[in-house]
Amino acid sequence: MARIAFIGLGVMGGPMARHLAAAGHELAVFNRSPAKAEAWVSAHGGVQAASPAEAATDADAVITCVGNDDDLADVTLGRDGAFRTMRAGALFIDHTTVSARIARQLAVEGRGRDLLCVDAPVSGGQAGAEGGTLSVMCGGREDAVRAAEPLIAAYASRITHVGPAGAGQTTKMVNQIAIAGVVQGLSEALRFAQRAELDTDRVFEAISGGAAASWQMLNRWHSMAEDRFDFGFAVDWMRKDLGLAIEEARTNGATLPVAALVDQFYAEVQALGGGREDTSALVRRLPR
């Protein structure tokens, strides 16, 4: 069993750390809000660390799941960051959705410290984290990903090594680009059905087994029809992710007209007060 420092105990990180504890690993946890870390330790065991550096001391692996590039830089390279105390040969896994730039930067910093670094953003949302069924896209060296797989398997049902450092993050951008268009199409289809005064349950029955089917349709059609958006992946986070994809596209020359348009539609949802609602709240901007 490994000694693991887990940094970031939010709606994704908390359940992921819980799965590791349940698998028998020894955890030292850190969260920017100490009360959350204290509550986690009370419920699941382990120890609460006062800083990322303290959590990482003598750890076999450090796993991060924080908010954005700045948060990640702070908990790794900051004054009290984990990289300050990680021992040579230790494993670093980052599950935050961030820019490919910082993922590559951490890989370079890690190489200088003889660390095994993996950028490993996830797909599957809070439900996937709770159920241990996340899909994880990994960037990094082969030996680093191979070392990470047994730990990630505690909370993931699919682990794919997609390429070198940064490739995990760019693959997550592909994921979010694909989702954006699907949710917009689903929103328009649902509102069209409602305007046509169709029975939306029967429409779902008719089309959910054919070419129109998607994860979004199977899991969000009924809740969207009932204007329920109090679950899942928040609009605010989707805008952050789409912003990362659009920024990366400026570098690699890709064109993202639909993603850029849907990003602006999500800005309208934020203006309606839906920033913390599920991404399916995109339908709110379309009249019934």
Contacts in CASP RR format, 6 or more apart in sequence:
PFRMAT RR
TARGET T0000
AUTHOR 0000-0000-0000
METHOD contacts of the structure
MODEL  1
MARIAFIGLGVMGGPMARHLAAAGHELAVFNRSPAKAEAWVSAHGGVQAA
SPAEAATDADAVITCVGNDDDLADVTLGRDGAFRTMRAGALFIDHTTVSA
RIARQLAVEGRGRDLLCVDAPVSGGQAGAEGGTLSVMCGGREDAVRAAEP
LIAAYASRITHVGPAGAGQTTKMVNQIAIAGVVQGLSEALRFAQRAELDT
DRVFEAISGGAAASWQMLNRWHSMAEDRFDFGFAVDWMRKDLGLAIEEAR
TNGATLPVAALVDQFYAEVQALGGGREDTSALVRRLPR
1 23 0 8 1.000
1 24 0 8 1.000
1 25 0 8 1.000
1 26 0 8 1.000
2 25 0 8 1.000
2 26 0 8 1.000
2 60 0 8 1.000
2 61 0 8 1.000
2 151 0 8 1.000
3 25 0 8 1.000
3 26 0 8 1.000
3 28 0 8 1.000
3 58 0 8 1.000
3 59 0 8 1.000
3 60 0 8 1.000
3 61 0 8 1.000
4 20 0 8 1.000
4 25 0 8 1.000
4 26 0 8 1.000
4 27 0 8 1.000
4 28 0 8 1.000
4 59 0 8 1.000
4 60 0 8 1.000
4 61 0 8 1.000
4 62 0 8 1.000
4 63 0 8 1.000
4 151 0 8 1.000
5 27 0 8 1.000
5 28 0 8 1.000
5 29 0 8 1.000
5 30 0 8 1.000
5 49 0 8 1.000
5 52 0 8 1.000
5 55 0 8 1.000
5 56 0 8 1.000
5 59 0 8 1.000
5 61 0 8 1.000
5 62 0 8 1.000
5 63 0 8 1.000
5 82 0 8 1.000
6 13 0 8 1.000
6 14 0 8 1.000
6 16 0 8 1.000
6 17 0 8 1.000
6 20 0 8 1.000
6 27 0 8 1.000
6 28 0 8 1.000
6 29 0 8 1.000
6 30 0 8 1.000
6 55 0 8 1.000
6 63 0 8 1.000
6 65 0 8 1.000
7 29 0 8 1.000
7 30 0 8 1.000
7 31 0 8 1.000
7 52 0 8 1.000
7 55 0 8 1.000
7 62 0 8 1.000
7 63 0 8 1.000
7 64 0 8 1.000
7 65 0 8 1.000
7 66 0 8 1.000
7 75 0 8 1.000
7 82 0 8 1.000
8 14 0 8 1.000
8 29 0 8 1.000
8 30 0 8 1.000
8 31 0 8 1.000
8 32 0 8 1.000
8 64 0 8 1.000
8 65 0 8 1.000
8 66 0 8 1.000
8 75 0 8 1.000
9 17 0 8 1.000
9 29 0 8 1.000
9 31 0 8 1.000
9 36 0 8 1.000
9 37 0 8 1.000
9 40 0 8 1.000
9 65 0 8 1.000
10 31 0 8 1.000
10 36 0 8 1.000
10 65 0 8 1.000
11 126 0 8 1.000
11 129 0 8 1.000
12 65 0 8 1.000
12 95 0 8 1.000
12 122 0 8 1.000
12 125 0 8 1.000
12 126 0 8 1.000
12 129 0 8 1.000
13 65 0 8 1.000
13 95 0 8 1.000
13 129 0 8 1.000
14 40 0 8 1.000
14 65 0 8 1.000
14 129 0 8 1.000
15 126 0 8 1.000
15 128 0 8 1.000
15 129 0 8 1.000
15 130 0 8 1.000
15 131 0 8 1.000
15 132 0 8 1.000
15 155 0 8 1.000
16 63 0 8 1.000
16 65 0 8 1.000
16 95 0 8 1.000
16 129 0 8 1.000
16 132 0 8 1.000
16 134 0 8 1.000
16 154 0 8 1.000
16 155 0 8 1.000
17 27 0 8 1.000
17 29 0 8 1.000
17 40 0 8 1.000
17 44 0 8 1.000
17 63 0 8 1.000
18 40 0 8 1.000
18 43 0 8 1.000
18 44 0 8 1.000
19 132 0 8 1.000
19 154 0 8 1.000
19 155 0 8 1.000
20 27 0 8 1.000
20 63 0 8 1.000
20 151 0 8 1.000
20 154 0 8 1.000
20 155 0 8 1.000
21 27 0 8 1.000
21 44 0 8 1.000
21 45 0 8 1.000
21 46 0 8 1.000
22 44 0 8 1.000
22 154 0 8 1.000
23 154 0 8 1.000
25 151 0 8 1.000
25 154 0 8 1.000
26 46 0 8 1.000
27 44 0 8 1.000
27 45 0 8 1.000
27 46 0 8 1.000
27 47 0 8 1.000
28 46 0 8 1.000
28 47 0 8 1.000
28 48 0 8 1.000
28 49 0 8 1.000
28 54 0 8 1.000
28 55 0 8 1.000
28 56 0 8 1.000
28 59 0 8 1.000
29 37 0 8 1.000
29 40 0 8 1.000
29 41 0 8 1.000
29 46 0 8 1.000
29 47 0 8 1.000
29 48 0 8 1.000
29 49 0 8 1.000
29 55 0 8 1.000
30 37 0 8 1.000
30 48 0 8 1.000
30 49 0 8 1.000
30 50 0 8 1.000
30 51 0 8 1.000
30 52 0 8 1.000
30 54 0 8 1.000
30 55 0 8 1.000
30 75 0 8 1.000
31 37 0 8 1.000
31 40 0 8 1.000
32 66 0 8 1.000
32 71 0 8 1.000
34 48 0 8 1.000
37 48 0 8 1.000
37 49 0 8 1.000
38 48 0 8 1.000
40 48 0 8 1.000
41 47 0 8 1.000
41 48 0 8 1.000
49 55 0 8 1.000
51 80 0 8 1.000
51 81 0 8 1.000
52 62 0 8 1.000
52 75 0 8 1.000
52 76 0 8 1.000
52 80 0 8 1.000
52 81 0 8 1.000
52 82 0 8 1.000
53 80 0 8 1.000
53 81 0 8 1.000
53 82 0 8 1.000
53 84 0 8 1.000
53 85 0 8 1.000
54 80 0 8 1.000
54 85 0 8 1.000
55 62 0 8 1.000
55 82 0 8 1.000
56 62 0 8 1.000
56 81 0 8 1.000
56 82 0 8 1.000
56 83 0 8 1.000
56 84 0 8 1.000
56 85 0 8 1.000
56 86 0 8 1.000
56 90 0 8 1.000
57 85 0 8 1.000
58 87 0 8 1.000
59 86 0 8 1.000
59 87 0 8 1.000
59 90 0 8 1.000
60 90 0 8 1.000
60 91 0 8 1.000
61 90 0 8 1.000
61 91 0 8 1.000
61 92 0 8 1.000
61 93 0 8 1.000
61 148 0 8 1.000
61 151 0 8 1.000
62 82 0 8 1.000
62 86 0 8 1.000
62 90 0 8 1.000
62 91 0 8 1.000
62 92 0 8 1.000
62 93 0 8 1.000
63 92 0 8 1.000
63 93 0 8 1.000
63 94 0 8 1.000
63 95 0 8 1.000
63 151 0 8 1.000
64 72 0 8 1.000
64 75 0 8 1.000
64 76 0 8 1.000
64 82 0 8 1.000
64 92 0 8 1.000
64 93 0 8 1.000
64 94 0 8 1.000
64 95 0 8 1.000
64 96 0 8 1.000
65 94 0 8 1.000
65 95 0 8 1.000
65 96 0 8 1.000
66 72 0 8 1.000
66 75 0 8 1.000
66 96 0 8 1.000
67 96 0 8 1.000
67 98 0 8 1.000
68 96 0 8 1.000
68 98 0 8 1.000
68 240 0 8 1.000
69 98 0 8 1.000
69 99 0 8 1.000
69 101 0 8 1.000
69 102 0 8 1.000
71 96 0 8 1.000
72 94 0 8 1.000
72 96 0 8 1.000
72 98 0 8 1.000
72 102 0 8 1.000
72 106 0 8 1.000
73 102 0 8 1.000
74 81 0 8 1.000
75 81 0 8 1.000
75 82 0 8 1.000
76 82 0 8 1.000
76 83 0 8 1.000
76 92 0 8 1.000
76 106 0 8 1.000
76 109 0 8 1.000
77 83 0 8 1.000
77 106 0 8 1.000
77 109 0 8 1.000
78 84 0 8 1.000
82 92 0 8 1.000
83 92 0 8 1.000
83 109 0 8 1.000
83 110 0 8 1.000
83 113 0 8 1.000
83 115 0 8 1.000
86 92 0 8 1.000
86 113 0 8 1.000
86 115 0 8 1.000
88 113 0 8 1.000
88 114 0 8 1.000
88 115 0 8 1.000
89 114 0 8 1.000
89 115 0 8 1.000
89 116 0 8 1.000
90 115 0 8 1.000
90 116 0 8 1.000
91 115 0 8 1.000
91 116 0 8 1.000
91 118 0 8 1.000
91 144 0 8 1.000
91 147 0 8 1.000
91 148 0 8 1.000
91 151 0 8 1.000
92 106 0 8 1.000
92 110 0 8 1.000
92 115 0 8 1.000
92 116 0 8 1.000
92 117 0 8 1.000
92 118 0 8 1.000
93 118 0 8 1.000
93 120 0 8 1.000
93 148 0 8 1.000
93 151 0 8 1.000
93 152 0 8 1.000
94 103 0 8 1.000
94 106 0 8 1.000
94 117 0 8 1.000
94 118 0 8 1.000
94 119 0 8 1.000
94 120 0 8 1.000
95 120 0 8 1.000
95 121 0 8 1.000
95 122 0 8 1.000
95 136 0 8 1.000
96 121 0 8 1.000
97 121 0 8 1.000
97 169 0 8 1.000
97 172 0 8 1.000
97 237 0 8 1.000
97 240 0 8 1.000
97 241 0 8 1.000
97 244 0 8 1.000
98 119 0 8 1.000
98 121 0 8 1.000
98 169 0 8 1.000
98 244 0 8 1.000
99 169 0 8 1.000
99 244 0 8 1.000
99 247 0 8 1.000
99 248 0 8 1.000
100 119 0 8 1.000
100 166 0 8 1.000
100 167 0 8 1.000
100 168 0 8 1.000
100 169 0 8 1.000
100 170 0 8 1.000
100 173 0 8 1.000
100 248 0 8 1.000
103 119 0 8 1.000
103 139 0 8 1.000
103 165 0 8 1.000
103 166 0 8 1.000
103 168 0 8 1.000
103 169 0 8 1.000
104 165 0 8 1.000
104 166 0 8 1.000
106 117 0 8 1.000
106 119 0 8 1.000
106 165 0 8 1.000
107 117 0 8 1.000
107 119 0 8 1.000
107 140 0 8 1.000
107 165 0 8 1.000
107 166 0 8 1.000
108 165 0 8 1.000
110 117 0 8 1.000
111 117 0 8 1.000
116 141 0 8 1.000
116 143 0 8 1.000
116 144 0 8 1.000
116 147 0 8 1.000
116 148 0 8 1.000
117 140 0 8 1.000
117 141 0 8 1.000
117 144 0 8 1.000
117 165 0 8 1.000
118 138 0 8 1.000
118 139 0 8 1.000
118 140 0 8 1.000
118 144 0 8 1.000
118 145 0 8 1.000
118 148 0 8 1.000
119 138 0 8 1.000
119 139 0 8 1.000
119 140 0 8 1.000
119 165 0 8 1.000
119 166 0 8 1.000
119 167 0 8 1.000
119 168 0 8 1.000
119 169 0 8 1.000
120 136 0 8 1.000
120 137 0 8 1.000
120 138 0 8 1.000
120 139 0 8 1.000
120 148 0 8 1.000
120 152 0 8 1.000
120 168 0 8 1.000
121 136 0 8 1.000
121 137 0 8 1.000
121 168 0 8 1.000
121 169 0 8 1.000
121 171 0 8 1.000
121 172 0 8 1.000
122 129 0 8 1.000
122 134 0 8 1.000
122 135 0 8 1.000
122 136 0 8 1.000
122 137 0 8 1.000
122 156 0 8 1.000
122 172 0 8 1.000
123 134 0 8 1.000
123 135 0 8 1.000
123 136 0 8 1.000
123 137 0 8 1.000
123 172 0 8 1.000
123 175 0 8 1.000
124 133 0 8 1.000
124 134 0 8 1.000
124 135 0 8 1.000
125 134 0 8 1.000
125 232 0 8 1.000
125 233 0 8 1.000
126 231 0 8 1.000
126 232 0 8 1.000
126 233 0 8 1.000
127 133 0 8 1.000
127 232 0 8 1.000
128 134 0 8 1.000
129 155 0 8 1.000
131 155 0 8 1.000
132 154 0 8 1.000
132 155 0 8 1.000
132 156 0 8 1.000
132 157 0 8 1.000
133 156 0 8 1.000
133 157 0 8 1.000
134 155 0 8 1.000
134 156 0 8 1.000
134 157 0 8 1.000
134 158 0 8 1.000
135 156 0 8 1.000
135 157 0 8 1.000
135 158 0 8 1.000
135 160 0 8 1.000
136 152 0 8 1.000
136 156 0 8 1.000
136 158 0 8 1.000
136 159 0 8 1.000
136 160 0 8 1.000
137 160 0 8 1.000
137 162 0 8 1.000
137 167 0 8 1.000
137 168 0 8 1.000
137 171 0 8 1.000
137 172 0 8 1.000
137 175 0 8 1.000
138 145 0 8 1.000
138 148 0 8 1.000
138 152 0 8 1.000
138 159 0 8 1.000
138 160 0 8 1.000
138 161 0 8 1.000
138 162 0 8 1.000
138 163 0 8 1.000
138 168 0 8 1.000
139 145 0 8 1.000
139 161 0 8 1.000
139 162 0 8 1.000
139 163 0 8 1.000
139 164 0 8 1.000
139 165 0 8 1.000
139 166 0 8 1.000
139 167 0 8 1.000
139 168 0 8 1.000
139 169 0 8 1.000
139 171 0 8 1.000
140 161 0 8 1.000
140 163 0 8 1.000
140 164 0 8 1.000
140 165 0 8 1.000
140 166 0 8 1.000
140 167 0 8 1.000
140 168 0 8 1.000
141 164 0 8 1.000
141 165 0 8 1.000
142 161 0 8 1.000
145 161 0 8 1.000
149 159 0 8 1.000
152 159 0 8 1.000
153 159 0 8 1.000
162 168 0 8 1.000
162 171 0 8 1.000
169 244 0 8 1.000
170 248 0 8 1.000
172 241 0 8 1.000
173 241 0 8 1.000
173 244 0 8 1.000
173 245 0 8 1.000
173 248 0 8 1.000
176 238 0 8 1.000
176 241 0 8 1.000
176 242 0 8 1.000
176 245 0 8 1.000
176 259 0 8 1.000
177 242 0 8 1.000
177 245 0 8 1.000
177 256 0 8 1.000
177 258 0 8 1.000
177 259 0 8 1.000
179 216 0 8 1.000
179 238 0 8 1.000
179 279 0 8 1.000
180 238 0 8 1.000
180 242 0 8 1.000
180 258 0 8 1.000
180 259 0 8 1.000
180 262 0 8 1.000
180 263 0 8 1.000
181 258 0 8 1.000
181 259 0 8 1.000
181 262 0 8 1.000
182 214 0 8 1.000
182 216 0 8 1.000
183 216 0 8 1.000
183 220 0 8 1.000
183 262 0 8 1.000
183 279 0 8 1.000
183 280 0 8 1.000
183 282 0 8 1.000
184 258 0 8 1.000
184 261 0 8 1.000
184 262 0 8 1.000
184 265 0 8 1.000
184 282 0 8 1.000
186 214 0 8 1.000
186 216 0 8 1.000
186 217 0 8 1.000
186 220 0 8 1.000
186 221 0 8 1.000
186 224 0 8 1.000
186 280 0 8 1.000
186 283 0 8 1.000
187 224 0 8 1.000
187 280 0 8 1.000
187 282 0 8 1.000
187 283 0 8 1.000
187 286 0 8 1.000
188 286 0 8 1.000
189 212 0 8 1.000
190 200 0 8 1.000
190 221 0 8 1.000
190 224 0 8 1.000
190 225 0 8 1.000
190 283 0 8 1.000
191 283 0 8 1.000
191 286 0 8 1.000
191 287 0 8 1.000
191 288 0 8 1.000
193 200 0 8 1.000
193 203 0 8 1.000
194 200 0 8 1.000
194 225 0 8 1.000
194 288 0 8 1.000
195 288 0 8 1.000
200 221 0 8 1.000
200 222 0 8 1.000
200 225 0 8 1.000
201 222 0 8 1.000
204 217 0 8 1.000
204 221 0 8 1.000
204 222 0 8 1.000
207 213 0 8 1.000
207 217 0 8 1.000
208 217 0 8 1.000
208 218 0 8 1.000
208 221 0 8 1.000
216 280 0 8 1.000
220 278 0 8 1.000
220 280 0 8 1.000
223 229 0 8 1.000
223 231 0 8 1.000
223 278 0 8 1.000
223 280 0 8 1.000
224 280 0 8 1.000
224 283 0 8 1.000
227 284 0 8 1.000
229 274 0 8 1.000
229 277 0 8 1.000
229 278 0 8 1.000
229 280 0 8 1.000
229 281 0 8 1.000
229 284 0 8 1.000
230 277 0 8 1.000
230 278 0 8 1.000
231 278 0 8 1.000
232 278 0 8 1.000
232 279 0 8 1.000
233 278 0 8 1.000
233 279 0 8 1.000
234 275 0 8 1.000
234 276 0 8 1.000
234 277 0 8 1.000
234 278 0 8 1.000
234 279 0 8 1.000
235 266 0 8 1.000
235 269 0 8 1.000
235 270 0 8 1.000
235 274 0 8 1.000
235 275 0 8 1.000
235 276 0 8 1.000
235 277 0 8 1.000
235 278 0 8 1.000
235 279 0 8 1.000
235 281 0 8 1.000
235 282 0 8 1.000
236 270 0 8 1.000
236 275 0 8 1.000
236 276 0 8 1.000
238 266 0 8 1.000
238 279 0 8 1.000
239 263 0 8 1.000
239 266 0 8 1.000
239 267 0 8 1.000
239 270 0 8 1.000
242 259 0 8 1.000
242 260 0 8 1.000
242 262 0 8 1.000
242 263 0 8 1.000
242 266 0 8 1.000
243 263 0 8 1.000
245 256 0 8 1.000
245 259 0 8 1.000
246 256 0 8 1.000
246 259 0 8 1.000
246 260 0 8 1.000
246 263 0 8 1.000
248 254 0 8 1.000
249 255 0 8 1.000
249 256 0 8 1.000
262 282 0 8 1.000
265 282 0 8 1.000
265 285 0 8 1.000
266 279 0 8 1.000
266 282 0 8 1.000
268 285 0 8 1.000
269 275 0 8 1.000
269 277 0 8 1.000
269 281 0 8 1.000
269 282 0 8 1.000
269 284 0 8 1.000
269 285 0 8 1.000
272 284 0 8 1.000
272 285 0 8 1.000
274 281 0 8 1.000
274 284 0 8 1.000
275 281 0 8 1.000
277 284 0 8 1.000
END
